[in-house]
C-alpha cells in the first residue's frame, strides 16, 4: 500500500545508550589530554561491562548500562551492590542526568536539519528520545526510507547508536522505535507488539498481562466498556484506551517544539564542510528577502545558524532599527559578526532566519521612480550598533512626572527613536543632574535674581520669563518638600538658563529660599 504523501508522518528516535556514550567520550577526551597509559580515569575497552549509577533510596542504583553489561544481566534501576555481586568485573561511574538532558535538548535542535518540528520525547517510560513531525519533508531525502537512513547514519557519525522509526502517529512511531523498528502505514502494524509498546507504565502493563491482554491486538479486540470502567481512575498518560486511541490516530497528539519554528527561514546544505559562511550569506539573504517581500514583511531580527559536523549548533543574531528586506543591508549587519561563530571542524548546513518581523508594505514612488521615504536614519543606527554594540546606543524617553529630573530617562535604542513629545519641547536641551546652586547677589521682587554668581562668575540677567510653578508630588515626596518657581532667563552674554527658586519666604517649610540652575537652553 502506497502511503498518502500528505498524511501525517512522525519519526521517533530511541537513544538508549546516550548517557553511556557521553561518558565514554568524556573519558576518551580526558585520556587524549593526559597522553598517558590507561588508568582508572580512562575509557574502558568496548567489550567491558560499563554502567552509570545515581543515588537511590537505599544506595546507588543503575541508571544506564552499555549493551555488554545489559547482555550480562545488569538491570536498570537495580542496586549497584547487587549487580556487582552478579558481575564482579562491572565498572561503574557516577551518572550526569542534567548533562544528559542538556545533550538531548541540543540533539533536538540538531535534528531540525531534517524538519522544523522537533523536540525531546519523554512521553513514555524508559530513556527519553527525540520525536519529529516530518510531514511534507520526507521527499527532500528521496522518501521515508532515505530519511530514516540519513538520520541513523548522521547520528552514528556523532557517536550515537539510535533506533529510528516512522509512524502515522506519535504513539505508533514510539512503539516501532522501541519494539519493532520499521515503517507503519496503518494501525495493524502495532497489533503484534506487547501492550507496553503503548507507552504504558510497567504496573499498568502487568495488570493487562494478568487479564490476558498481552499484545496491542488483544487490547484492541476487547470490549471498551469493561476496560473503561477498570481504568477509569488512571491518569490519561497511563490509560490503555487513551494510549491505544492516540496510537491508532483516533485522538490527536500534536508535537510542540520548545520554541515555534521560524516562519521566514532559508538554508543551504553544503556538499563539504566549510569554516566560513561569508560566501554563502549573500545568496541566503537574497532568498530570505524574496520570502519577506512576498508576505509584505520586513525583518527586525536576523539569526544566522550553522550546524557543525560534531553535532553542535552555533548562531549569531543581528537586529535592524527598522524593518528591512534589503539583501545588501542584511549582509552588512553580519559583516563584523561572522568571526564570532565558532565553526569547530566545519559545518555542512547554514540557515538564515528572521525570528522577528513587522509589516513592511512596498513604498510609493514619485514620478521620477525614487522612493519617497529615506532609509538613511535606520541604516545609520544599524551601522553604529554594528560598530559599537547595540547596548551602547541610548535614547531619551519621557516619564509620567512633571518634576524635571523625574520626567525623562535613557533607555536602550530599539528601532528609530520616537519624536520628543510637544509638551517637553520648551524644556532645556541640556539638563543638569543634579541642579547647581547659585549665590544670589541682588534679587528682584516677585521675580528672579537680577544678579547671581554661578560657577565662580557673576551673571547679570537682561531678560526673563516666568514663573512656572511646579508643586511637589505628595505621593512620592516626603512631607516638607518645597514647591519650585521656574524662570527662563537670558544673561548679558546671551546665554539662556533655566533657573528655579526652591520654596517661598514664610512658607513655614524651612529657611530662606534657595536658587538653582536646572538646565541650559541651546
C-alpha positions as CSV (number, residue, x, y, z in Angstrom):
1,X,0.0,0.0,0.0
2,X,1.5,3.3,-1.0
3,X,1.2,6.0,1.7
4,X,-0.5,9.3,1.1
5,X,2.3,11.9,0.7
6,X,0.2,14.4,2.6
7,X,-0.7,12.1,5.5
8,X,0.9,12.9,8.9
9,X,4.3,11.3,9.3
10,X,6.0,11.1,12.7
11,X,9.6,10.0,13.4
12,X,10.6,8.7,16.8
13,X,14.3,8.2,17.7
14,X,15.3,5.9,20.6
15,X,18.7,6.7,22.1
16,X,19.0,4.2,25.0
17,X,22.8,4.4,25.2
18,X,23.1,8.2,25.2
19,X,24.3,8.6,28.9
20,X,27.0,5.9,28.4
21,X,28.1,7.3,25.0
22,X,28.5,10.7,26.6
23,X,30.6,9.3,29.4
24,X,32.7,7.3,27.1
25,X,33.5,10.3,25.0
26,X,34.4,12.3,28.1
27,X,36.8,9.6,29.3
28,X,38.3,9.4,25.8
29,X,38.9,13.1,25.6
30,X,40.5,13.1,29.1
31,X,42.8,10.2,28.0
32,X,43.9,12.2,25.0
33,X,44.7,15.2,27.1
34,X,46.7,13.2,29.6
35,X,48.5,11.3,26.8
36,X,49.2,8.5,29.3
37,X,48.7,4.8,29.7
38,X,45.2,3.5,30.5
39,X,44.3,4.2,34.1
40,X,41.3,4.5,36.5
41,X,40.0,7.6,34.7
42,X,40.5,6.3,31.1
43,X,37.8,4.9,28.8
44,X,37.2,1.1,29.2
45,X,37.5,-1.2,26.2
46,X,34.4,-1.7,24.2
47,X,33.9,-5.3,25.5
48,X,34.0,-4.2,29.1
49,X,30.7,-4.1,31.1
50,X,30.2,-0.5,32.0
51,X,27.3,1.2,33.8
52,X,26.4,4.6,35.3
53,X,24.8,5.0,38.7
54,X,22.7,7.6,40.6
55,X,21.9,7.8,44.3
56,X,18.8,5.9,45.2
57,X,16.8,5.4,48.4
58,X,19.0,2.6,49.6
59,X,22.2,3.5,47.9
60,X,23.4,3.8,44.3
61,X,21.2,2.3,41.6
62,X,22.0,1.5,38.0
63,X,21.0,4.5,35.8
64,X,22.3,3.3,32.4
65,X,24.5,0.5,31.1
66,X,26.2,-0.4,27.8
67,X,25.0,-3.3,25.7
68,X,27.7,-5.7,27.1
69,X,26.6,-5.0,30.7
70,X,22.9,-5.5,29.8
71,X,23.6,-8.7,28.0
72,X,25.4,-9.9,31.1
73,X,22.3,-9.3,33.2
74,X,22.7,-5.8,34.5
75,X,19.2,-4.3,35.1
76,X,18.4,-0.7,35.1
77,X,17.1,0.5,38.5
78,X,18.8,-2.3,40.4
79,X,21.1,-1.6,43.3
80,X,24.7,-1.3,42.3
81,X,25.9,-3.7,45.0
82,X,23.5,-6.4,43.8
83,X,24.7,-6.0,40.2
84,X,28.4,-6.2,41.3
85,X,27.6,-9.4,43.0
86,X,26.3,-10.8,39.7
87,X,29.1,-9.3,37.6
88,X,32.2,-8.5,39.7
89,X,34.0,-7.1,36.6
90,X,31.4,-4.3,36.2
91,X,32.9,-0.9,36.0
92,X,30.5,1.9,37.3
93,X,30.9,5.6,37.2
94,X,28.5,8.3,38.5
95,X,25.9,9.5,36.0
96,X,25.2,13.1,34.9
97,X,21.4,13.3,34.3
98,X,21.4,17.1,34.0
99,X,24.2,16.9,31.3
100,X,22.3,14.1,29.5
101,X,19.2,16.2,29.4
102,X,21.1,19.2,28.0
103,X,22.8,16.9,25.4
104,X,19.4,15.6,24.3
105,X,17.9,19.1,24.0
106,X,20.9,20.0,21.9
107,X,20.2,17.0,19.7
108,X,16.6,18.1,19.3
109,X,17.9,21.4,17.8
110,X,20.4,19.5,15.7
111,X,17.5,17.4,14.3
112,X,15.9,20.5,12.7
113,X,18.1,19.9,9.7
114,X,15.5,17.3,8.8
115,X,12.4,19.2,9.7
116,X,11.5,22.2,11.9
117,X,9.1,20.4,14.3
118,X,11.5,18.5,16.6
119,X,11.5,18.1,20.4
120,X,12.6,15.8,23.2
121,X,10.3,12.8,23.5
122,X,9.7,11.9,27.2
123,X,6.1,10.7,26.6
124,X,6.7,7.1,27.6
125,X,8.6,5.1,30.2
126,X,12.3,4.5,29.9
127,X,15.0,6.7,28.5
128,X,13.8,9.8,26.6
129,X,14.5,10.2,22.9
130,X,13.5,12.5,20.1
131,X,10.3,13.0,18.2
132,X,9.9,14.8,14.8
133,X,6.9,15.7,12.7
134,X,8.3,15.2,9.2
135,X,5.0,15.6,7.4
136,X,5.9,17.0,3.9
137,X,9.7,16.7,4.5
138,X,10.5,13.1,3.5
139,X,10.6,13.9,-0.2
140,X,13.7,16.1,0.4
141,X,15.5,12.9,1.4
142,X,14.2,10.7,-1.5
143,X,11.4,9.2,0.6
144,X,10.9,8.0,4.1
145,X,13.4,5.2,3.8
146,X,16.1,7.6,2.7
147,X,15.3,10.0,5.6
148,X,15.5,7.1,8.1
149,X,18.9,6.1,6.7
150,X,20.1,9.7,6.8
151,X,19.0,10.2,10.4
152,X,20.6,6.9,11.5
153,X,23.8,7.5,9.7
154,X,24.3,11.0,10.8
155,X,23.6,10.1,14.4
156,X,26.1,7.3,14.1
157,X,28.6,9.8,12.9
158,X,28.1,11.7,16.1
159,X,28.7,8.5,18.1
160,X,25.1,7.7,18.9
161,X,23.5,4.3,18.4
162,X,19.9,5.0,17.5
163,X,16.7,3.2,16.5
164,X,14.6,5.2,14.2
165,X,11.1,4.5,13.0
166,X,8.3,6.2,11.1
167,X,4.7,6.1,12.0
168,X,1.4,7.8,11.2
169,X,1.0,8.9,14.8
170,X,3.3,9.7,17.7
171,X,2.3,6.6,19.6
172,X,2.8,4.3,16.6
173,X,6.3,5.7,15.9
174,X,7.3,5.5,19.6
175,X,6.2,1.8,19.7
176,X,8.0,0.9,16.5
177,X,11.3,2.7,17.5
178,X,11.3,0.8,20.9
179,X,9.9,-2.6,19.9
180,X,10.0,-3.2,16.2
181,X,11.9,-0.6,14.1
182,X,10.2,-0.1,10.8
183,X,7.7,1.9,8.9
184,X,4.0,1.7,9.8
185,X,1.2,2.9,7.5
186,X,-1.7,1.7,9.4
187,X,-2.6,0.6,12.9
188,X,-2.4,-3.2,12.1
189,X,1.4,-3.0,12.3
190,X,1.1,-2.4,16.0
191,X,-1.1,-5.5,16.8
192,X,1.7,-8.0,17.3
193,X,3.6,-5.7,19.7
194,X,3.3,-6.1,23.5
195,X,1.0,-3.8,25.4
196,X,3.9,-1.9,26.9
197,X,4.5,-0.5,23.4
198,X,1.6,1.8,24.0
199,X,3.8,3.9,26.4
200,X,2.3,2.4,29.5
201,X,4.0,2.0,32.8
202,X,5.2,-1.4,33.9
203,X,2.4,-1.6,36.6
204,X,-0.3,-1.0,34.0
205,X,1.2,-3.4,31.5
206,X,1.4,-6.0,34.3
207,X,-2.3,-5.6,35.0
208,X,-3.2,-6.1,31.3
209,X,-1.0,-9.2,31.1
210,X,-2.7,-10.7,34.1
211,X,-6.0,-10.0,32.3
212,X,-4.7,-12.0,29.4
213,X,-4.1,-8.9,27.2
214,X,-0.5,-9.4,26.1
215,X,-0.5,-7.6,22.8
216,X,-1.9,-4.4,21.3
217,X,-4.1,-6.6,19.1
218,X,-5.6,-8.3,22.2
219,X,-6.3,-5.0,23.8
220,X,-7.9,-3.6,20.6
221,X,-10.2,-6.6,20.3
222,X,-11.6,-6.3,23.8
223,X,-14.9,-4.5,24.5
224,X,-14.2,-1.0,25.6
225,X,-16.9,-0.6,28.3
226,X,-15.3,-3.1,30.7
227,X,-11.8,-1.7,30.2
228,X,-13.0,1.9,30.5
229,X,-14.6,1.0,33.9
230,X,-11.4,-0.8,35.0
231,X,-9.0,2.0,34.2
232,X,-11.3,5.0,34.8
233,X,-9.1,6.3,37.6
234,X,-5.8,6.0,35.7
235,X,-4.1,9.1,34.6
236,X,-4.6,9.9,30.9
237,X,-0.9,9.3,30.2
238,X,-1.2,5.8,31.6
239,X,-4.7,4.8,30.4
240,X,-4.6,1.9,28.0
241,X,-7.6,3.0,26.0
242,X,-6.4,6.6,25.6
243,X,-3.0,5.5,24.6
244,X,-4.5,3.0,22.1
245,X,-6.6,5.7,20.5
246,X,-3.6,8.0,20.3
247,X,-1.5,5.3,18.6
248,X,-4.4,4.5,16.2
249,X,-4.9,8.2,15.3
250,X,-8.3,8.4,16.9
251,X,-7.1,11.1,19.4
252,X,-4.9,14.0,18.4
253,X,-1.4,14.3,19.9
254,X,0.3,17.4,18.5
255,X,4.0,17.9,18.7
256,X,5.1,21.2,20.3
257,X,8.7,22.1,20.0
258,X,10.3,24.3,22.7
259,X,10.0,27.4,20.6
260,X,7.8,27.8,17.5
261,X,9.7,27.2,14.2
262,X,10.6,30.5,12.5
263,X,8.3,31.3,9.7
264,X,10.8,33.0,7.5
265,X,14.0,30.9,7.1
266,X,16.2,29.7,4.3
267,X,19.0,27.2,4.4
268,X,21.9,25.9,2.4
269,X,23.1,22.3,2.6
270,X,26.8,22.1,1.7
271,X,28.4,19.1,0.0
272,X,31.6,19.6,2.0
273,X,32.1,21.1,5.5
274,X,33.4,24.7,5.4
275,X,34.7,27.0,8.0
276,X,33.5,30.4,6.8
277,X,29.9,31.5,6.0
278,X,30.9,34.7,4.2
279,X,30.4,33.4,0.6
280,X,27.1,31.8,1.3
281,X,25.5,34.7,3.1
282,X,24.5,36.9,0.0
283,X,22.5,34.1,-1.6
284,X,20.8,33.3,1.7
285,X,19.9,37.0,2.2
286,X,18.5,37.3,-1.3
287,X,16.3,34.2,-0.8
288,X,15.1,35.4,2.6
289,X,14.2,38.9,1.2
290,X,12.2,37.3,-1.6
291,X,10.1,35.4,1.0
292,X,9.7,38.5,3.1
293,X,8.7,40.6,0.1
294,X,6.0,38.0,-0.9
295,X,4.5,38.3,2.6
296,X,4.9,42.2,2.7
297,X,7.1,41.7,5.8
298,X,10.4,43.2,6.9
299,X,13.0,41.6,9.2
300,X,13.7,43.3,12.6
301,X,15.9,40.4,13.9
302,X,18.1,38.1,11.9
303,X,19.7,34.9,13.1
304,X,22.5,33.1,11.2
305,X,22.9,29.5,12.4
306,X,25.4,26.8,11.4
307,X,25.2,23.1,12.1
308,X,28.7,21.7,12.8
309,X,29.9,18.3,11.9
310,X,30.3,17.4,15.6
311,X,26.6,17.9,16.2
312,X,26.9,21.3,17.8
313,X,24.9,24.3,16.7
314,X,26.2,27.9,16.8
315,X,24.4,31.1,15.8
316,X,24.7,34.8,15.9
317,X,22.0,37.5,15.8
318,X,21.7,41.0,14.3
319,X,18.9,43.5,14.8
320,X,17.7,46.2,12.5
321,X,16.5,49.6,13.6
322,X,13.5,49.3,11.2
323,X,12.0,46.5,9.1
324,X,14.3,45.6,6.2
325,X,14.4,43.3,3.3
326,X,17.5,44.7,1.6
327,X,19.9,41.8,1.0
328,X,23.0,44.0,0.9
329,X,22.0,45.6,4.2
330,X,21.5,42.2,5.8
331,X,24.9,41.1,4.7
332,X,26.3,44.3,6.2
333,X,24.7,43.6,9.5
334,X,26.7,40.4,9.8
335,X,29.9,41.7,8.3
336,X,31.7,42.2,11.7
337,X,29.9,39.4,13.5
338,X,30.8,36.3,11.4
339,X,34.1,35.8,13.2
340,X,32.1,35.3,16.4
341,X,30.8,31.9,15.1
342,X,33.0,29.0,16.3
343,X,32.9,26.6,13.2
344,X,34.7,23.8,15.1
345,X,35.9,21.3,12.4
346,X,33.5,22.8,9.9
347,X,29.7,22.9,9.2
348,X,27.6,21.5,6.4
349,X,24.3,23.3,7.0
350,X,23.8,27.1,7.3
351,X,20.5,28.8,7.9
352,X,19.4,32.4,7.8
353,X,16.1,33.2,9.6
354,X,14.1,36.2,10.6
355,X,12.6,35.4,14.1
356,X,11.0,38.8,14.4
357,X,9.3,40.6,11.5
358,X,7.0,43.5,11.0
359,X,4.6,44.6,8.3
360,X,6.5,46.3,5.6
361,X,4.4,47.3,2.6
362,X,6.0,48.4,-0.6
363,X,6.8,52.2,-0.7
364,X,5.1,54.6,-3.0
365,X,7.5,56.0,-5.6
366,X,7.4,59.5,-7.1
367,X,7.2,60.4,-10.8
368,X,11.0,60.0,-11.1
369,X,10.9,56.4,-9.8
370,X,12.5,57.1,-6.5
371,X,11.1,56.0,-3.2
372,X,9.6,58.8,-1.1
373,X,10.9,57.6,2.3
374,X,14.6,57.8,3.3
375,X,16.3,54.8,5.0
376,X,19.3,56.9,6.0
377,X,18.5,57.1,9.7
378,X,17.8,53.4,10.4
379,X,20.9,52.4,8.4
380,X,23.0,54.9,10.4
381,X,21.6,53.4,13.6
382,X,22.5,49.9,12.3
383,X,26.0,50.9,11.4
384,X,26.6,52.4,14.9
385,X,25.1,49.4,16.6
386,X,27.4,47.1,14.5
387,X,30.4,49.1,15.3
388,X,29.9,50.0,19.0
389,X,27.3,47.4,20.1
390,X,23.6,47.8,20.4
391,X,23.8,48.3,24.2
392,X,25.9,51.4,23.7
393,X,23.1,53.3,21.8
394,X,20.7,55.1,24.1
395,X,17.8,57.4,23.5
396,X,15.8,59.8,25.8
397,X,12.4,58.6,27.0
398,X,9.7,60.6,28.7
399,X,8.3,59.5,32.0
400,X,4.9,60.4,33.7
401,X,6.1,63.1,36.0
402,X,6.1,66.9,36.0
403,X,9.3,67.1,38.2
404,X,12.0,67.8,35.6
405,X,14.6,65.4,36.9
406,X,11.9,62.6,37.0
407,X,10.3,63.4,33.7
408,X,12.9,61.7,31.5
409,X,15.4,58.8,31.4
410,X,17.6,57.0,29.0
411,X,16.7,53.6,27.5
412,X,18.4,51.3,25.0
413,X,17.7,52.2,21.4
414,X,15.4,49.7,19.8
415,X,14.5,50.9,16.4
416,X,14.2,54.5,15.3
417,X,13.8,56.9,18.2
418,X,10.4,58.5,18.5
419,X,9.9,62.2,18.3
420,X,10.1,64.1,21.6
421,X,6.6,65.0,22.9
422,X,5.4,68.5,22.3
423,X,4.9,69.3,26.0
424,X,8.6,68.8,26.6
425,X,9.9,70.9,23.7
426,X,10.1,74.1,25.9
427,X,12.5,72.3,28.3
428,X,16.2,72.9,28.0
429,X,18.2,70.7,25.6
430,X,20.8,70.2,28.4
431,X,19.6,69.3,31.9
432,X,22.0,69.5,34.9
433,X,21.9,66.5,37.2
434,X,21.9,67.4,40.0
435,X,20.9,71.1,39.7
436,X,23.6,73.5,40.6
437,X,23.0,76.0,43.4
438,X,23.7,79.7,42.7
439,X,24.6,82.6,45.1
440,X,22.1,85.4,44.8
441,X,23.7,88.9,44.8
442,X,20.7,91.1,44.1
443,X,17.0,90.0,43.9
444,X,14.1,91.4,42.0
445,X,10.8,91.4,44.0
446,X,8.4,88.7,42.7
447,X,10.9,87.7,40.1
448,X,14.3,86.0,39.5
449,X,17.6,87.5,41.0
450,X,18.8,90.4,38.9
451,X,22.4,89.2,39.5
452,X,23.8,86.0,40.8
453,X,27.1,84.1,40.9
454,X,27.3,80.7,39.1
455,X,30.4,78.6,38.7
456,X,32.5,81.4,40.2
457,X,31.4,84.0,37.7
458,X,28.9,86.9,38.3
459,X,25.9,86.7,36.0
460,X,23.6,89.7,35.2
461,X,20.1,89.0,33.9
462,X,18.9,91.1,31.0
463,X,15.6,89.3,30.2
464,X,13.4,86.8,32.0
465,X,10.1,84.9,31.6
466,X,8.1,83.2,34.3
467,X,7.4,81.9,36.8
468,X,6.2,78.4,36.1
469,X,5.2,76.8,39.4
470,X,5.8,73.1,39.9
471,X,4.3,71.7,43.2
472,X,5.8,68.6,44.9
473,X,4.4,65.2,44.1
474,X,2.9,64.4,47.5
475,X,2.6,60.7,46.7
476,X,6.3,60.4,46.2
477,X,8.0,63.3,48.1
478,X,8.4,63.4,51.8
479,X,6.5,65.9,54.0
480,X,8.1,69.3,54.0
481,X,9.2,69.2,50.3
482,X,9.0,72.8,48.9
483,X,7.5,74.0,45.7
484,X,9.5,75.4,42.8
485,X,9.2,78.6,40.7
486,X,11.0,78.2,37.4
487,X,12.2,81.1,35.2
488,X,13.7,81.3,31.7
489,X,16.4,83.9,31.8
490,X,19.0,85.4,29.4
491,X,22.2,86.9,30.7
492,X,24.3,89.8,29.2
493,X,26.3,87.3,27.2
494,X,23.2,85.9,25.5
495,X,23.3,82.6,27.5
496,X,19.8,81.2,28.3
497,X,19.3,79.3,31.5
498,X,16.5,77.6,33.3
499,X,16.5,78.8,36.9
500,X,14.3,78.0,39.8
501,X,13.6,79.1,43.3
502,X,13.0,76.4,45.9
503,X,10.5,77.5,48.4
504,X,8.8,80.7,49.3
505,X,9.7,83.2,52.1
506,X,7.5,82.5,55.1
507,X,6.1,79.2,53.8
508,X,7.0,77.5,57.2
509,X,8.9,74.8,55.4
510,X,12.5,75.8,56.0
511,X,14.9,78.7,55.9
512,X,15.2,81.3,53.2
513,X,14.5,80.1,49.6
514,X,17.4,78.8,47.6
515,X,18.1,79.2,43.8
516,X,19.4,76.6,41.4
517,X,20.3,76.3,37.7
518,X,18.4,73.3,36.3
519,X,19.3,73.5,32.6
520,X,20.9,75.3,29.7
521,X,18.9,76.2,26.6
522,X,20.5,75.6,23.2
